[in-house]
Amino acid sequence: MIPENTIDVSIALDMSGSISNEMGRDMLSEVKGIMEQFTSFKIKLWCFDTDVYNYAEFDESNVDEIDGQLACIFTCFCRVN
């Protein structure tokens, strides 16, 4: 691993009622964009509003699972709004 090409981050997505569907889509797109910018990464991801939910961890070995996770997050988000 080359340090400048590696990240280890935690991301909490605010999915409260003040977040519009468009804003939610933008946030999810940014998470996927982060993954595409680095050759090596660890991303801990979860959502919150009045509770914390949909915790997941991603790295380069399971990057293909992100689309399913993001779809799940967005589906849950849409039900709230």
N, C-alpha and C positions, 0 to 999 in steps of 0.2 A: 504494500500500500504506500502510495505517495501522499504525505500529509496534506498537501494543498489540493489534492483531488479526493479527499475523504472528509465526510461530515458525520456527526453523531448529534442529532437534534430531536427535540420533543416539540410536537405541534398540537395545540389545543384549538379546535375549531368552535367558535361561538355559533351555536345554532338556535339561539333564543328567538323570540318573536320579533325582535327588532331587525333581524337579518332577512332581507328579501331573497326570493328564489335566485335572482340574478347574482346577488352577492354570494350566496352559497355556492353556486356553480363556479364563480370566479375563484373562491378560496380553494375549492377542490382541484381546479385546474392548476393553481399555483403549486400545490403539493406534488402533483404529478410532474410538473415542470422542474421542481427541485430534484426529483429522482433522475430526470433525464440529463441534468447538468453535471452529475458526479459519477465517476467510475466506481467508487466505493462509498457506501452510505449505510447508516442506521437511522431509521426514522421511527419514532414512537408517536402514534397518532391517536387522538381521541376527540370526542365531541362533548359539549356541555351546554346546558341551559339551566334548568333547576336541578339537574343531576349530571353525572358524568357517565358516558356510555360509548359503545363501539370502539373500545381500546384495541389497537392492533400495532404490531411491530413489522417493519419492512426493512429489507436489505437487498443487495443485488441478487441473492439466491431466490427471493420470492417476489420480485418486482412485478411479475405477471399477475399476481393476485390483487394488485392495487385497483384495477378497474372494477372488480367485483366489490371490493371494500368501499370504494367511493360511491358506487351505485347504491349500496346498502345505506351508507350515511345519508346520501341525498334523498333516498326514498323515505327514510325516517324523518328527515328534515321537512320534506314536503307534507307529510302527514301532520306535523306540528303546526305548520302555517296553513 
